[in-house]
Amino acid sequence: MSLTLKGLHHVSALTARAPENFKFYTEVLGLRLIKKTVNQDDVSVYHLFYGDEAGNPGTEVTFFEIPNAGRNRDGNNSISALSLRVPDDKALEYWTQRLAEFQVEHDEIQDRGGRKTLAFRDHEGQRLILVSDEHNQGVAGGKPWDKSPVPAAYGILGLGPVHLTVPAAESSAKVLVELLGFRRKSTYPSLVAGQPDVIVFETGEGGSGAEIHLEERKDLPQERLGRGGVHHVAFRVDNEEELKQWIGRISSYSLPNSGFVDRYYFRSLYFREPSGILFELATDGPGFATDEDIEHLGESLALPPFLEDKRPQIEAHLKPLDTRQQG
């Protein structure tokens, strides 16, 4: 059986203030809070999941809350930007106006690899890029939530290309192609003068929902991860059986890895590629409606069964989110 990753599953980043994070990603970007839970490795803080109407794989942006975290020191050996897909070029014009209305720092619309894009930063400096699906082919996007403040015609459809910045592209490219089965698709000029072209890799059906953009930068210091930084990127695996085959494959390459991890909403495997960037392989299911009705996702604190007996203590340590708009 040939192992093939289906595309991007989710990207997880860091925030120092969950209530402000919630406000920005739901009220400004119009994403749905699909799961309000805790970091399973530190239950004193939130783990928030945002996505399309059902939190479908490939649409999820998640945040670990780390109160008092220092600001991210941007640099090398990093996931240097994440992208969010929108339906077409016209949507980018809408977003230019919307971001200005909310006083969000943003760039001008520009071309990256043949697609129109709009780069901006959230209130903590998180680097985000809206990418137009005007001419995109490949992995289908999600469906915006019908209660979003952003009109569906302009709504975010899911994750677009994830950008990696590394000091030596060749070693990272080798893992993407030889181990994970990505295909080298194309290149485009770096936005920084004098730097090597950005290399585009794709997997599965391809398209913006299945791409890694790899940029070599020998002139940067190593990133120091903090609020406004990205913790890891996850790729889609069809099911648990296939995940176990991936565990065997990655172990055979002598790469240290987590082995099988049960995240309740999906099953996972974690390992670091040669530049130290954390990769996750995650199954498409069981999904976020496992413990909540799909109409009420994210409205209350969801805990996996193995934490349920600790609910009173966990809830006592969490600051409430303003979830009035989730009703």
C-alpha positions as CSV (number, residue, x, y, z in Angstrom):
1,M,0.0,0.0,0.0
2,S,1.4,3.4,-1.0
3,L,1.3,6.0,1.7
4,T,0.1,9.4,0.7
5,L,-0.6,12.4,2.8
6,K,-3.9,14.1,1.8
7,G,-2.8,17.7,2.5
8,L,-2.7,20.1,5.4
9,H,-4.7,19.1,8.5
10,H,-4.1,22.0,10.9
11,V,-1.6,24.5,12.1
12,S,-1.1,25.2,15.8
13,A,0.3,28.5,17.1
14,L,0.8,30.3,20.4
15,T,-1.2,33.1,22.1
16,A,-0.6,34.8,25.4
17,R,-4.2,35.9,25.8
18,A,-7.0,33.5,24.9
19,P,-9.9,36.0,25.2
20,E,-8.3,38.5,22.8
21,N,-7.3,35.6,20.5
22,F,-10.9,34.4,20.4
23,K,-12.2,37.9,19.6
24,F,-9.8,38.4,16.7
25,Y,-10.3,35.0,15.0
26,T,-14.1,34.9,15.3
27,E,-15.1,38.6,15.1
28,V,-12.4,39.9,12.6
29,L,-11.6,36.8,10.6
30,G,-15.0,35.2,10.9
31,L,-13.8,31.7,11.8
32,R,-15.9,29.5,13.9
33,L,-14.7,28.4,17.3
34,I,-15.2,24.7,16.9
35,K,-13.6,23.4,20.0
36,K,-12.8,25.0,23.4
37,T,-10.7,22.6,25.3
38,V,-7.4,22.5,27.2
39,N,-3.8,21.7,26.3
40,Q,-3.7,18.0,27.1
41,D,0.0,18.5,28.2
42,D,-0.9,21.4,30.5
43,V,-4.6,21.5,31.5
44,S,-4.3,24.9,33.2
45,V,-4.5,26.7,29.8
46,Y,-6.8,26.7,26.8
47,H,-6.3,25.0,23.5
48,L,-8.7,26.7,21.0
49,F,-9.6,25.3,17.6
50,Y,-11.0,27.5,14.8
51,G,-12.2,26.3,11.4
52,D,-15.0,26.2,8.9
53,E,-18.6,25.2,9.8
54,A,-17.7,21.8,11.1
55,G,-14.0,22.0,11.7
56,N,-13.2,19.8,8.7
57,P,-9.6,18.6,8.3
58,G,-7.6,21.2,6.4
59,T,-9.5,24.2,7.8
60,E,-8.2,24.3,11.4
61,V,-6.1,26.9,13.0
62,T,-5.4,26.1,16.7
63,F,-3.9,28.1,19.5
64,F,-2.2,27.0,22.7
65,E,-2.5,29.6,25.4
66,I,0.7,30.4,27.2
67,P,0.0,33.3,29.6
68,N,2.9,35.9,29.8
69,A,4.7,34.3,26.9
70,G,7.3,36.6,25.4
71,R,6.8,37.9,21.8
72,N,8.0,35.6,19.0
73,R,11.5,36.4,17.8
74,D,11.0,35.8,14.1
75,G,13.8,34.0,12.3
76,N,15.1,30.8,10.8
77,N,14.3,27.1,11.5
78,S,10.6,28.1,11.7
79,I,7.1,28.0,10.3
80,S,7.3,31.6,9.2
81,A,3.8,32.1,8.0
82,L,0.5,30.3,7.6
83,S,-2.0,31.0,4.8
84,L,-5.8,31.1,4.8
85,R,-7.7,30.4,1.6
86,V,-10.4,32.7,0.3
87,P,-12.7,32.1,-2.8
88,D,-11.2,34.5,-5.3
89,D,-9.3,37.7,-6.1
90,K,-12.4,39.8,-5.4
91,A,-12.4,38.5,-1.8
92,L,-8.9,39.9,-1.3
93,E,-10.3,43.4,-2.1
94,Y,-13.0,42.9,0.5
95,W,-10.3,41.8,3.1
96,T,-8.1,44.8,2.3
97,Q,-11.0,47.0,3.4
98,R,-12.0,44.8,6.3
99,L,-8.5,44.7,7.8
100,A,-8.2,48.4,7.4
101,E,-11.6,48.9,9.2
102,F,-10.3,46.9,12.1
103,Q,-6.9,48.6,12.1
104,V,-5.1,45.4,11.3
105,E,-1.5,45.7,10.0
106,H,-1.4,44.5,6.4
107,D,0.5,44.6,3.2
108,E,-0.7,45.3,-0.4
109,I,-2.1,42.5,-2.5
110,Q,0.8,40.8,-4.3
111,D,1.6,37.7,-6.3
112,R,3.2,34.7,-4.7
113,G,3.7,31.7,-7.0
114,G,1.0,32.6,-9.4
115,R,-1.7,33.4,-6.8
116,K,-2.9,36.7,-5.5
117,T,-2.2,37.1,-1.8
118,L,-2.6,39.5,1.1
119,A,-0.3,39.3,4.0
120,F,-1.2,40.7,7.5
121,R,-0.4,40.2,11.2
122,D,-2.8,39.6,14.1
123,H,-2.7,41.6,17.3
124,E,0.2,39.4,18.6
125,G,2.3,39.6,15.5
126,Q,1.2,36.3,14.1
127,R,2.2,36.2,10.3
128,L,-0.8,35.3,8.2
129,I,-1.4,35.4,4.4
130,L,-4.8,35.3,2.7
131,V,-4.5,33.5,-0.6
132,S,-6.9,33.6,-3.5
133,D,-8.3,30.3,-4.8
134,E,-9.4,32.0,-8.1
135,H,-7.4,29.6,-10.3
136,N,-6.7,26.9,-7.7
137,Q,-7.1,23.2,-8.4
138,G,-6.7,20.3,-6.0
139,V,-7.8,19.7,-2.4
140,A,-11.3,21.3,-1.9
141,G,-11.7,24.0,0.6
142,G,-14.2,24.0,3.5
143,K,-17.5,25.8,3.9
144,P,-17.7,29.0,5.9
145,W,-20.0,29.0,8.9
146,D,-23.4,30.5,8.2
147,K,-23.2,32.6,11.4
148,S,-19.9,34.2,10.6
149,P,-19.8,38.0,10.5
150,V,-18.0,37.7,7.1
151,P,-20.2,37.1,4.1
152,A,-19.8,33.6,2.7
153,A,-18.7,35.0,-0.7
154,Y,-15.6,36.3,0.9
155,G,-15.2,33.8,3.8
156,I,-12.1,31.8,4.7
157,L,-12.2,28.3,3.3
158,G,-9.4,26.7,5.2
159,L,-5.6,26.5,5.3
160,G,-3.5,27.5,2.4
161,P,0.2,27.0,1.9
162,V,2.4,26.8,5.0
163,H,5.7,28.6,4.8
164,L,8.9,27.2,6.2
165,T,12.1,29.2,6.6
166,V,15.3,27.1,7.0
167,P,19.0,27.6,6.8
168,A,19.5,24.6,4.4
169,A,16.7,23.9,2.1
170,E,18.2,20.6,0.7
171,S,17.9,18.6,4.0
172,S,14.3,19.7,4.6
173,A,13.4,19.1,1.0
174,K,14.8,15.5,1.3
175,V,12.5,14.7,4.2
176,L,9.4,16.2,2.4
177,V,10.1,14.3,-0.8
178,E,11.8,11.0,0.2
179,L,10.1,10.4,3.5
180,L,6.7,12.2,3.3
181,G,6.1,11.8,-0.4
182,F,5.7,15.4,-1.4
183,R,6.3,16.4,-5.0
184,R,8.4,19.4,-6.0
185,K,6.0,21.5,-8.0
186,S,7.6,24.9,-8.8
187,T,9.5,27.9,-7.6
188,Y,8.9,31.6,-7.3
189,P,11.1,34.6,-6.4
190,S,11.6,35.4,-2.7
191,L,10.1,38.7,-1.6
192,V,13.5,39.5,-0.1
193,A,16.0,40.7,-2.7
194,G,19.0,38.6,-3.2
195,Q,17.6,35.4,-1.6
196,P,17.0,32.0,-3.3
197,D,13.7,31.2,-4.9
198,V,11.0,29.8,-2.7
199,I,10.4,26.1,-3.5
200,V,6.8,24.8,-3.7
201,F,6.1,21.2,-2.7
202,E,2.6,19.5,-2.9
203,T,1.1,16.3,-1.8
204,G,-2.2,14.4,-2.4
205,E,-4.5,16.1,-4.9
206,G,-2.3,19.2,-4.7
207,G,-3.4,22.8,-4.8
208,S,-3.2,25.4,-2.1
209,G,-4.6,23.1,0.6
210,A,-1.7,20.7,0.1
211,E,1.4,22.8,-0.3
212,I,4.5,23.6,1.7
213,H,6.5,26.7,0.6
214,L,10.2,26.3,1.5
215,E,12.5,29.3,1.7
216,E,16.2,29.1,2.4
217,R,17.6,32.0,4.4
218,K,21.2,31.8,5.6
219,D,21.1,35.4,6.8
220,L,18.7,35.0,9.7
221,P,19.1,34.1,13.4
222,Q,17.2,31.1,14.7
223,E,13.6,31.9,15.7
224,R,12.8,32.0,19.4
225,L,9.2,30.8,19.7
226,G,6.8,32.9,21.6
227,R,3.3,34.5,21.3
228,G,2.6,35.2,17.7
229,G,4.7,32.2,16.6
230,V,3.7,28.8,15.1
231,H,4.3,25.6,17.1
232,H,3.7,23.0,14.5
233,V,2.1,22.0,11.2
234,A,0.0,18.8,10.8
235,F,-0.7,16.8,7.6
236,R,-3.7,14.7,6.9
237,V,-3.7,10.9,7.2
238,D,-6.8,9.1,6.1
239,N,-7.2,6.8,9.1
240,E,-5.7,5.1,12.2
241,E,-4.4,2.1,10.3
242,E,-2.5,4.3,7.8
243,L,-1.1,6.4,10.7
244,K,0.4,3.2,12.2
245,Q,2.1,2.5,8.9
246,W,3.5,6.0,8.9
247,I,4.9,5.5,12.4
248,G,6.8,2.4,11.1
249,R,8.0,4.4,8.1
250,I,9.3,7.3,10.0
251,S,10.9,5.1,12.6
252,S,12.7,3.2,9.9
253,Y,14.4,6.5,8.9
254,S,15.8,6.7,12.4
255,L,14.0,9.9,13.1
256,P,13.0,10.3,16.8
257,N,9.2,10.5,17.0
258,S,6.3,10.4,19.5
259,G,4.8,7.2,18.4
260,F,1.0,6.9,18.5
261,V,-0.7,9.7,20.4
262,D,-4.5,9.8,21.0
263,R,-5.8,13.4,20.8
264,Y,-9.4,12.1,21.1
265,Y,-10.6,14.2,18.1
266,F,-7.9,12.7,15.9
267,R,-4.9,10.4,16.3
268,S,-1.4,11.7,15.9
269,L,2.3,11.2,15.4
270,Y,5.0,14.0,16.0
271,F,8.6,14.3,14.8
272,R,11.0,17.1,13.9
273,E,12.5,17.5,10.4
274,P,16.2,18.4,10.1
275,S,15.8,22.1,10.8
276,G,14.0,21.3,14.0
277,I,10.5,22.2,12.7
278,L,7.8,20.1,14.4
279,F,5.6,18.1,12.0
280,E,2.5,16.2,13.0
281,L,0.6,13.5,11.1
282,A,-3.1,13.5,12.1
283,T,-6.0,11.4,11.1
284,D,-9.1,12.9,9.5
285,G,-11.4,11.4,12.3
286,P,-13.1,10.9,14.6
287,G,-13.7,14.7,14.3
288,F,-15.0,17.5,16.5
289,A,-18.7,16.4,16.7
290,T,-17.5,13.4,18.7
291,D,-18.6,15.0,22.0
292,E,-20.7,18.0,21.0
293,D,-23.7,18.5,18.7
294,I,-22.4,20.1,15.5
295,E,-24.8,23.0,16.0
296,H,-23.2,23.8,19.3
297,L,-19.5,23.3,18.7
298,G,-17.3,25.4,20.9
299,E,-20.0,26.8,23.2
300,S,-18.8,25.0,26.3
301,L,-15.6,23.6,27.6
302,A,-15.0,20.2,26.0
303,L,-12.7,17.7,27.8
304,P,-11.7,14.2,26.6
305,P,-12.9,11.4,28.8
306,F,-9.6,10.9,30.5
307,L,-9.8,14.5,31.9
308,E,-13.5,14.6,32.7
309,D,-13.0,13.7,36.3
310,K,-10.8,16.7,36.7
311,R,-13.3,19.2,35.2
312,P,-14.0,21.2,38.4
313,Q,-10.3,21.9,39.0
314,I,-9.7,22.6,35.3
315,E,-12.6,25.0,35.0
316,A,-11.6,26.8,38.2
317,H,-8.3,27.8,36.7
318,L,-9.5,29.0,33.3
319,K,-10.6,32.5,32.5
320,P,-13.9,32.7,30.7
321,L,-14.1,33.4,27.0
322,D,-16.8,35.7,25.8
323,T,-18.8,33.2,23.7
324,R,-22.0,35.2,23.4
325,Q,-21.7,35.2,19.6
326,Q,-21.5,31.4,19.6
327,G,-25.1,30.9,20.6
